[in-house]
Amino acid sequence: MATLESADTLRALEARLGADDTAGFYRDAATDRMVVTVTDEAAAETVRETGAVARLVERSGAELTAAKTTLDRTVHIAGTTWASTRSPTRSSSPPTAPSRVPGSTR
């Protein structure tokens, strides 16, 4: 079993899996182990073979990028900004707006 010694090794694994099968990786502070987010069991097995921990998530990096692209193209509210953050534990990014924006749920 290979060991994960560097971010370069993890980036290579992420590239091997592809944007449809992962949303990235992170170090779990509680266990001090590397975790790679995956969208299916086949990708999870590939991750486990490297010595990392696989975590199944709902959305892939490709889906998150597509959502961000759609928002960039279609959402234009003067005086506001938004961001998409890949949560290491959820891999989802529901958009939120400041309370001063009409119709905001925040």
ZIRA-V283823 format. One record per run of one state. SS is the DSSP state (H for helix, E for strand, C for the rest). FROM is the first residue (numbers start at 1). LEN is the number of residues. If there is no record, write none. Layout:
BEGIN
((SS;FROM;LEN) (SS;FROM;LEN))
END
This chain:
BEGIN
((C;1;6) (H;7;11) (C;18;4) (E;22;7) (C;29;4) (E;33;6) (C;39;2) (H;41;10) (C;51;2) (E;53;4) (C;57;4) (H;61;14) (C;75;32))
END
